[in-house]
Amino acid sequence: MWKPYLKVIKKKAPQAINILDRFHIVAKINKAIDEVRSEEHKKMRKEGYEPVLKKSRWCLLKRKENLTEKQEAKLKDLLKYNLRSVRAYLLKEDFNGFWDYVSASWAGKFLDRWCKRVMYSKIEPLKKVAKTLREHSPLILNWFKAKKAFSSGIVEGLNNNVKLATKKAYGFKSFEYIKIALYHQLGRLPRPPTTHRF
């Protein structure tokens, strides 16, 4: 979603379809929900209300099938309250239906309706996400046009490995040393030629 990145892709690979996949969208929604929960928890504690949102972070962020028994019970209890955090959670759960669509046009209609509901909800962090999703909806809908075949998960994993290797190589005086550290970190890539045999 970063504009300079999109510009470079458009310039260097104009025939490529740029896809914003599930990982980034879910991460943005979860970040917004956590922000809502955190703000609401602080406000409730300050005003002397019962701390119902205490230890509820993962209940609201995890997928239902990944919840522990304790978290399931906590979530069931939370859903009884009319809190902004609960409303944000329900909007997130509703958004999960977006990934079930096959047609990009139907998915687009769902996205429009969902964004309208979020804008009426008056939950500011989620409203920011809805604006971003509307702005980038053609790129998001490309995921359906590509028949859900691509994910940036592999690229994310590679980027994390590269970051780890460059952190380990901190203080090296030349790029060659960092390159060697990357070869070692990434493992399955061909090794650079060495001067010694062991």
C-alpha positions in Angstrom: 0.0 0.0 0.0 3.1 2.2 0.2 2.9 4.7 -2.7 6.6 4.7 -3.6 6.6 0.9 -3.8 3.5 0.9 -6.1 5.2 3.5 -8.4 8.4 1.4 -8.7 6.3 -1.7 -9.5 4.3 0.2 -12.1 7.5 1.5 -13.7 9.7 -1.6 -13.6 7.0 -4.2 -14.2 4.0 -2.6 -16.0 2.5 -5.9 -17.0 2.5 -7.2 -13.4 -0.8 -7.3 -11.4 -0.1 -5.8 -8.0 -2.0 -7.7 -5.3 -2.8 -6.7 -1.7 -3.4 -9.9 0.0 -5.1 -11.1 3.1 -2.1 -10.9 5.4 -1.7 -7.1 5.2 -5.4 -6.3 5.4 -6.0 -8.5 8.4 -2.9 -7.0 10.1 -4.3 -3.5 9.6 -7.8 -4.4 10.9 -6.2 -6.2 14.0 -4.0 -3.2 14.7 -7.1 -0.9 14.7 -9.0 -3.2 17.0 -6.1 -3.4 19.4 -6.0 0.4 19.4 -9.7 0.6 20.2 -9.4 -2.0 23.0 -6.4 -0.3 24.5 -8.0 3.2 24.5 -11.3 1.9 25.9 -9.6 -0.1 28.7 -7.6 2.9 29.8 -10.8 5.1 29.8 -12.8 2.5 31.8 -10.0 2.1 34.3 -9.8 5.9 34.7 -13.5 6.2 35.2 -13.6 3.4 37.8 -15.5 0.8 35.8 -15.1 -2.9 36.2 -12.0 -4.0 34.1 -13.9 -6.2 31.7 -11.3 -5.7 28.9 -8.4 -6.8 31.1 -6.6 -9.8 29.4 -8.9 -9.6 26.4 -6.4 -8.6 23.7 -5.9 -12.1 22.1 -9.6 -12.9 22.5 -10.4 -10.1 20.1 -7.4 -10.6 17.7 -7.2 -14.3 17.2 -9.3 -16.3 14.8 -12.1 -18.2 16.6 -10.7 -21.6 15.8 -7.3 -20.7 17.5 -8.8 -19.5 20.8 -8.0 -21.4 24.0 -10.8 -22.5 26.3 -10.1 -19.6 28.6 -10.1 -17.1 25.7 -13.4 -18.5 24.4 -15.0 -18.1 27.8 -13.6 -14.5 28.1 -14.9 -13.7 24.6 -18.3 -15.1 25.4 -18.4 -12.9 28.5 -17.2 -9.8 26.5 -19.9 -10.2 23.9 -22.6 -9.4 26.5 -21.3 -5.8 26.8 -22.1 -3.0 24.4 -18.5 -1.8 24.1 -16.7 -0.1 21.2 -14.1 -2.9 21.3 -16.9 -5.5 20.9 -18.5 -3.6 18.0 -15.0 -3.4 16.4 -14.5 -7.1 16.9 -17.9 -7.9 15.3 -17.1 -5.8 12.3 -13.8 -7.7 12.0 -15.6 -11.0 12.2 -18.1 -9.8 9.6 -15.2 -8.8 7.3 -14.0 -12.5 7.3 -16.9 -13.2 4.9 -15.0 -11.1 2.3 -12.5 -13.9 1.7 -15.2 -16.4 0.8 -16.1 -14.6 -2.4 -15.0 -15.9 -5.7 -16.1 -13.1 -8.0 -14.1 -9.8 -7.8 -17.3 -7.8 -8.5 -19.3 -9.4 -5.6 -16.3 -9.0 -3.3 -16.2 -5.3 -4.3 -19.8 -4.9 -3.4 -19.3 -6.5 -0.1 -16.2 -4.3 0.6 -18.3 -1.1 -0.2 -21.1 -2.2 2.2 -18.6 -3.1 4.9 -16.8 0.2 4.6 -20.1 2.1 4.8 -21.0 0.3 8.0 -17.6 1.1 9.5 -17.9 4.8 8.6 -21.3 4.9 10.4 -19.8 3.1 13.5 -17.8 6.1 14.6 -14.9 3.9 15.6 -12.0 6.1 14.4 -9.2 3.6 14.1 -11.5 1.3 12.0 -12.7 4.3 9.9 -9.0 4.9 9.0 -8.7 1.3 7.8 -12.0 1.6 5.8 -10.6 4.7 4.1 -7.4 2.9 3.2 -9.3 -0.2 1.9 -11.5 2.0 -0.3 -8.5 3.8 -1.6 -6.8 0.6 -2.5 -9.8 -1.5 -3.5 -8.6 -2.2 -7.1 -5.4 -3.7 -5.7 -7.3 -5.7 -3.1 -9.8 -7.0 -5.7 -6.8 -8.1 -7.9 -6.4 -11.0 -5.3 -9.8 -12.4 -6.6 -8.8 -11.8 -10.2 -5.7 -13.8 -9.6 -8.0 -16.6 -8.3 -6.5 -16.3 -4.7 -3.4 -18.0 -6.0 -0.8 -15.6 -4.6 0.2 -14.5 -1.2 3.0 -12.2 0.0 3.7 -14.6 2.9 6.7 -16.0 1.2 8.1 -12.5 0.5 7.4 -11.5 4.1 9.3 -14.5 5.3 12.3 -13.8 3.0 12.3 -10.1 4.1 12.4 -11.2 7.8 15.3 -13.5 7.1 17.2 -10.7 5.3 16.5 -8.3 8.2 17.8 -10.9 10.7 21.0 -11.5 8.6 21.7 -7.8 8.2 21.3 -7.3 12.0 23.8 -10.1 12.6 26.1 -8.5 10.1 26.0 -5.1 11.8 29.5 -3.5 11.8 30.8 -5.3 8.8 32.9 -2.9 6.7 31.9 -4.0 3.2 28.8 -5.3 1.4 30.6 -8.5 0.5 30.5 -9.6 4.2 26.8 -8.8 4.5 26.3 -10.8 1.3 28.1 -13.8 2.8 26.0 -13.5 5.9 22.8 -13.5 3.8 24.0 -16.7 2.0 24.4 -18.4 5.4 21.1 -17.1 6.7 19.1 -18.1 3.7 20.8 -21.5 3.5 19.5 -23.0 0.3 20.9 -20.4 -2.0 24.2 -21.2 -3.8 27.2 -20.5 -1.7 29.7 -17.8 -2.8 33.1 -19.0 -3.9 35.5 -19.4 -1.0 39.3 -19.2 -0.9 39.8 -22.2 1.4 38.4 -25.7 1.4 37.7 -27.3 4.8 
